[in-house]
Amino acid sequence: MAAGESRPLNEVQFLTVAEVASVMRVSKMTVYRLVHSGHLPAIRVGRSFRVPEQAVHEYLRESYVGVETA
């Protein structure tokens, strides 16, 4: 699905901060920083955040640093 396209909410999979941290292999604090800085979109549910799974994949794809060969 291309950026800017929206999916029906019943098709969106949400991850907890702990799940995102596990997928990205970073600390939960790093995920909170990404959410608060706006680099990773999230919704607030009570006192916790939920991150769309697709947003995690897009963030990782856009952050990929490839090695260029000469």
Chimera marker file (.cmm) of the C-alpha trace (Angstrom):
<marker_set name="trace">
<marker id="1" x="0.000" y="0.000" z="0.000" r="1" g="1" b="0" radius="0.5"/>
<marker id="2" x="1.468" y="3.333" z="-1.029" r="1" g="1" b="0" radius="0.5"/>
<marker id="3" x="2.044" y="6.198" z="1.362" r="1" g="1" b="0" radius="0.5"/>
<marker id="4" x="-0.971" y="8.442" z="1.729" r="1" g="1" b="0" radius="0.5"/>
<marker id="5" x="-3.477" y="5.653" z="1.142" r="1" g="1" b="0" radius="0.5"/>
<marker id="6" x="-5.688" y="4.852" z="4.076" r="1" g="1" b="0" radius="0.5"/>
<marker id="7" x="-7.064" y="1.488" z="5.109" r="1" g="1" b="0" radius="0.5"/>
<marker id="8" x="-10.338" y="0.855" z="6.880" r="1" g="1" b="0" radius="0.5"/>
<marker id="9" x="-9.713" y="0.863" z="10.629" r="1" g="1" b="0" radius="0.5"/>
<marker id="10" x="-10.923" y="-2.719" z="10.951" r="1" g="1" b="0" radius="0.5"/>
<marker id="11" x="-7.968" y="-3.753" z="8.746" r="1" g="1" b="0" radius="0.5"/>
<marker id="12" x="-5.288" y="-1.811" z="10.647" r="1" g="1" b="0" radius="0.5"/>
<marker id="13" x="-3.119" y="-3.804" z="13.032" r="1" g="1" b="0" radius="0.5"/>
<marker id="14" x="-1.915" y="-1.778" z="16.009" r="1" g="1" b="0" radius="0.5"/>
<marker id="15" x="1.186" y="-2.585" z="18.037" r="1" g="1" b="0" radius="0.5"/>
<marker id="16" x="2.060" y="-1.598" z="21.585" r="1" g="1" b="0" radius="0.5"/>
<marker id="17" x="5.229" y="0.344" z="22.295" r="1" g="1" b="0" radius="0.5"/>
<marker id="18" x="6.815" y="-2.854" z="23.647" r="1" g="1" b="0" radius="0.5"/>
<marker id="19" x="5.933" y="-4.747" z="20.458" r="1" g="1" b="0" radius="0.5"/>
<marker id="20" x="7.358" y="-1.964" z="18.275" r="1" g="1" b="0" radius="0.5"/>
<marker id="21" x="10.539" y="-1.959" z="20.365" r="1" g="1" b="0" radius="0.5"/>
<marker id="22" x="10.836" y="-5.711" z="19.894" r="1" g="1" b="0" radius="0.5"/>
<marker id="23" x="10.317" y="-5.517" z="16.117" r="1" g="1" b="0" radius="0.5"/>
<marker id="24" x="12.836" y="-2.684" z="15.772" r="1" g="1" b="0" radius="0.5"/>
<marker id="25" x="15.209" y="-4.145" z="18.373" r="1" g="1" b="0" radius="0.5"/>
<marker id="26" x="15.423" y="-0.867" z="20.277" r="1" g="1" b="0" radius="0.5"/>
<marker id="27" x="14.365" y="0.227" z="23.743" r="1" g="1" b="0" radius="0.5"/>
<marker id="28" x="10.835" y="1.335" z="24.574" r="1" g="1" b="0" radius="0.5"/>
<marker id="29" x="12.257" y="4.806" z="25.334" r="1" g="1" b="0" radius="0.5"/>
<marker id="30" x="13.517" y="5.039" z="21.745" r="1" g="1" b="0" radius="0.5"/>
<marker id="31" x="10.011" y="4.243" z="20.479" r="1" g="1" b="0" radius="0.5"/>
<marker id="32" x="8.520" y="6.900" z="22.777" r="1" g="1" b="0" radius="0.5"/>
<marker id="33" x="11.032" y="9.431" z="21.414" r="1" g="1" b="0" radius="0.5"/>
<marker id="34" x="10.085" y="8.552" z="17.831" r="1" g="1" b="0" radius="0.5"/>
<marker id="35" x="6.395" y="8.944" z="18.656" r="1" g="1" b="0" radius="0.5"/>
<marker id="36" x="6.813" y="12.252" z="20.505" r="1" g="1" b="0" radius="0.5"/>
<marker id="37" x="9.055" y="13.688" z="17.760" r="1" g="1" b="0" radius="0.5"/>
<marker id="38" x="6.470" y="12.815" z="15.119" r="1" g="1" b="0" radius="0.5"/>
<marker id="39" x="8.727" y="10.398" z="13.239" r="1" g="1" b="0" radius="0.5"/>
<marker id="40" x="6.446" y="7.476" z="14.080" r="1" g="1" b="0" radius="0.5"/>
<marker id="41" x="2.670" y="8.060" z="14.009" r="1" g="1" b="0" radius="0.5"/>
<marker id="42" x="0.654" y="6.708" z="16.918" r="1" g="1" b="0" radius="0.5"/>
<marker id="43" x="-2.693" y="7.024" z="18.602" r="1" g="1" b="0" radius="0.5"/>
<marker id="44" x="-3.194" y="7.439" z="22.297" r="1" g="1" b="0" radius="0.5"/>
<marker id="45" x="-5.407" y="4.933" z="24.094" r="1" g="1" b="0" radius="0.5"/>
<marker id="46" x="-5.810" y="6.059" z="27.675" r="1" g="1" b="0" radius="0.5"/>
<marker id="47" x="-2.280" y="6.499" z="28.963" r="1" g="1" b="0" radius="0.5"/>
<marker id="48" x="-0.617" y="4.274" z="26.370" r="1" g="1" b="0" radius="0.5"/>
<marker id="49" x="0.203" y="4.534" z="22.677" r="1" g="1" b="0" radius="0.5"/>
<marker id="50" x="-0.641" y="2.232" z="19.794" r="1" g="1" b="0" radius="0.5"/>
<marker id="51" x="1.348" y="2.347" z="16.571" r="1" g="1" b="0" radius="0.5"/>
<marker id="52" x="-0.030" y="1.106" z="13.247" r="1" g="1" b="0" radius="0.5"/>
<marker id="53" x="2.056" y="-1.876" z="12.148" r="1" g="1" b="0" radius="0.5"/>
<marker id="54" x="2.281" y="-0.486" z="8.608" r="1" g="1" b="0" radius="0.5"/>
<marker id="55" x="3.787" y="2.744" z="9.986" r="1" g="1" b="0" radius="0.5"/>
<marker id="56" x="6.592" y="0.751" z="11.607" r="1" g="1" b="0" radius="0.5"/>
<marker id="57" x="7.371" y="-0.997" z="8.313" r="1" g="1" b="0" radius="0.5"/>
<marker id="58" x="7.293" y="2.312" z="6.406" r="1" g="1" b="0" radius="0.5"/>
<marker id="59" x="9.566" y="3.983" z="8.972" r="1" g="1" b="0" radius="0.5"/>
<marker id="60" x="12.088" y="1.154" z="8.710" r="1" g="1" b="0" radius="0.5"/>
<marker id="61" x="11.924" y="1.158" z="4.901" r="1" g="1" b="0" radius="0.5"/>
<marker id="62" x="12.498" y="4.928" z="4.735" r="1" g="1" b="0" radius="0.5"/>
<marker id="63" x="15.309" y="4.758" z="7.306" r="1" g="1" b="0" radius="0.5"/>
<marker id="64" x="17.223" y="2.029" z="5.507" r="1" g="1" b="0" radius="0.5"/>
<marker id="65" x="20.808" y="3.001" z="4.775" r="1" g="1" b="0" radius="0.5"/>
<marker id="66" x="22.114" y="0.999" z="1.862" r="1" g="1" b="0" radius="0.5"/>
<marker id="67" x="25.748" y="0.475" z="1.063" r="1" g="1" b="0" radius="0.5"/>
<marker id="68" x="26.585" y="1.927" z="-2.312" r="1" g="1" b="0" radius="0.5"/>
<marker id="69" x="29.208" y="0.199" z="-4.374" r="1" g="1" b="0" radius="0.5"/>
<marker id="70" x="31.661" y="2.017" z="-6.590" r="1" g="1" b="0" radius="0.5"/>
<link id1="1" id2="2" r="1" g="1" b="0" radius="0.2"/>
<link id1="2" id2="3" r="1" g="1" b="0" radius="0.2"/>
<link id1="3" id2="4" r="1" g="1" b="0" radius="0.2"/>
<link id1="4" id2="5" r="1" g="1" b="0" radius="0.2"/>
<link id1="5" id2="6" r="1" g="1" b="0" radius="0.2"/>
<link id1="6" id2="7" r="1" g="1" b="0" radius="0.2"/>
<link id1="7" id2="8" r="1" g="1" b="0" radius="0.2"/>
<link id1="8" id2="9" r="1" g="1" b="0" radius="0.2"/>
<link id1="9" id2="10" r="1" g="1" b="0" radius="0.2"/>
<link id1="10" id2="11" r="1" g="1" b="0" radius="0.2"/>
<link id1="11" id2="12" r="1" g="1" b="0" radius="0.2"/>
<link id1="12" id2="13" r="1" g="1" b="0" radius="0.2"/>
<link id1="13" id2="14" r="1" g="1" b="0" radius="0.2"/>
<link id1="14" id2="15" r="1" g="1" b="0" radius="0.2"/>
<link id1="15" id2="16" r="1" g="1" b="0" radius="0.2"/>
<link id1="16" id2="17" r="1" g="1" b="0" radius="0.2"/>
<link id1="17" id2="18" r="1" g="1" b="0" radius="0.2"/>
<link id1="18" id2="19" r="1" g="1" b="0" radius="0.2"/>
<link id1="19" id2="20" r="1" g="1" b="0" radius="0.2"/>
<link id1="20" id2="21" r="1" g="1" b="0" radius="0.2"/>
<link id1="21" id2="22" r="1" g="1" b="0" radius="0.2"/>
<link id1="22" id2="23" r="1" g="1" b="0" radius="0.2"/>
<link id1="23" id2="24" r="1" g="1" b="0" radius="0.2"/>
<link id1="24" id2="25" r="1" g="1" b="0" radius="0.2"/>
<link id1="25" id2="26" r="1" g="1" b="0" radius="0.2"/>
<link id1="26" id2="27" r="1" g="1" b="0" radius="0.2"/>
<link id1="27" id2="28" r="1" g="1" b="0" radius="0.2"/>
<link id1="28" id2="29" r="1" g="1" b="0" radius="0.2"/>
<link id1="29" id2="30" r="1" g="1" b="0" radius="0.2"/>
<link id1="30" id2="31" r="1" g="1" b="0" radius="0.2"/>
<link id1="31" id2="32" r="1" g="1" b="0" radius="0.2"/>
<link id1="32" id2="33" r="1" g="1" b="0" radius="0.2"/>
<link id1="33" id2="34" r="1" g="1" b="0" radius="0.2"/>
<link id1="34" id2="35" r="1" g="1" b="0" radius="0.2"/>
<link id1="35" id2="36" r="1" g="1" b="0" radius="0.2"/>
<link id1="36" id2="37" r="1" g="1" b="0" radius="0.2"/>
<link id1="37" id2="38" r="1" g="1" b="0" radius="0.2"/>
<link id1="38" id2="39" r="1" g="1" b="0" radius="0.2"/>
<link id1="39" id2="40" r="1" g="1" b="0" radius="0.2"/>
<link id1="40" id2="41" r="1" g="1" b="0" radius="0.2"/>
<link id1="41" id2="42" r="1" g="1" b="0" radius="0.2"/>
<link id1="42" id2="43" r="1" g="1" b="0" radius="0.2"/>
<link id1="43" id2="44" r="1" g="1" b="0" radius="0.2"/>
<link id1="44" id2="45" r="1" g="1" b="0" radius="0.2"/>
<link id1="45" id2="46" r="1" g="1" b="0" radius="0.2"/>
<link id1="46" id2="47" r="1" g="1" b="0" radius="0.2"/>
<link id1="47" id2="48" r="1" g="1" b="0" radius="0.2"/>
<link id1="48" id2="49" r="1" g="1" b="0" radius="0.2"/>
<link id1="49" id2="50" r="1" g="1" b="0" radius="0.2"/>
<link id1="50" id2="51" r="1" g="1" b="0" radius="0.2"/>
<link id1="51" id2="52" r="1" g="1" b="0" radius="0.2"/>
<link id1="52" id2="53" r="1" g="1" b="0" radius="0.2"/>
<link id1="53" id2="54" r="1" g="1" b="0" radius="0.2"/>
<link id1="54" id2="55" r="1" g="1" b="0" radius="0.2"/>
<link id1="55" id2="56" r="1" g="1" b="0" radius="0.2"/>
<link id1="56" id2="57" r="1" g="1" b="0" radius="0.2"/>
<link id1="57" id2="58" r="1" g="1" b="0" radius="0.2"/>
<link id1="58" id2="59" r="1" g="1" b="0" radius="0.2"/>
<link id1="59" id2="60" r="1" g="1" b="0" radius="0.2"/>
<link id1="60" id2="61" r="1" g="1" b="0" radius="0.2"/>
<link id1="61" id2="62" r="1" g="1" b="0" radius="0.2"/>
<link id1="62" id2="63" r="1" g="1" b="0" radius="0.2"/>
<link id1="63" id2="64" r="1" g="1" b="0" radius="0.2"/>
<link id1="64" id2="65" r="1" g="1" b="0" radius="0.2"/>
<link id1="65" id2="66" r="1" g="1" b="0" radius="0.2"/>
<link id1="66" id2="67" r="1" g="1" b="0" radius="0.2"/>
<link id1="67" id2="68" r="1" g="1" b="0" radius="0.2"/>
<link id1="68" id2="69" r="1" g="1" b="0" radius="0.2"/>
<link id1="69" id2="70" r="1" g="1" b="0" radius="0.2"/>
</marker_set>
